[in-house]
């Protein structure tokens, strides 16, 4: 499918999805969000895709939502269309892992889009921020909720109230990103991580993603029970038998996703 605002390439069972509005620093407009949610949904359904990498340009992952598109909207407008709701809901329904490869600015909606992904690999030049307060609004795609869960109340409050940016080193120290790499190595590093995920049993990969996400959505007791029962259930799969046999036989496992 041809897209106007994104580029999709599939290589080695990894879908590399690039935001492609460089003239607007990949600002998230309606077209981009519609195309992105459609592309990620399609990748989730594509048997040839086992992991997804989402990135932008070296200068900007995404510098925020498109202000020109929003400026004249009223409360009724944004409430009636549930601004950002349908596209974000679609992305959250993707069961395959999504790695955000962030270079340059990830601000406002861009930071929130990165946080919707399963983990973030950041280039050394990455900058994260929730500067919506400078526009007379607040974050609307998770900047007060996910960010607080990732970095704690104090840093999240600081960023949401002052609008200051967090550089890549601070983001890694704070737990927002999983690792920081030299800017030229960002895509190779993200693709390498995605290929490692693609080698694994997709049954266990999806189960692991569901279990980690459950940690943010329930109590510790209920989360532990969910994890344990999911662990138990994987003993019904062929991949569990193959994985453990391969370990004992000191060879590479040949998973069949069943």
Buried (B, 14 or more C-beta within 10 A) or exposed (E): EEBEBBEBEBEEBBBBBBBBBEEBBBBBBBBBBBBBBBBBBEBBEBEEBBBBBBBBBBEBBBBBBBEEBBEEEEEEEBEEEEBBEEBBEBBEEBEBBBBBBBBBBBBBBBBBBBBBBBBBBBBBBBBBBBBBBEBEEEBBBBBBBBBBBBBEEEBBBBBBEEBEBBBBEBBBBBEBBBEBBEBEEBBEBBBEBBBEBBBBBBBBBBBBBEBEEBBEEEEEEEBBEBBEEBBEEBEEBEBBEBBEEBEEEEEEBEBEBE
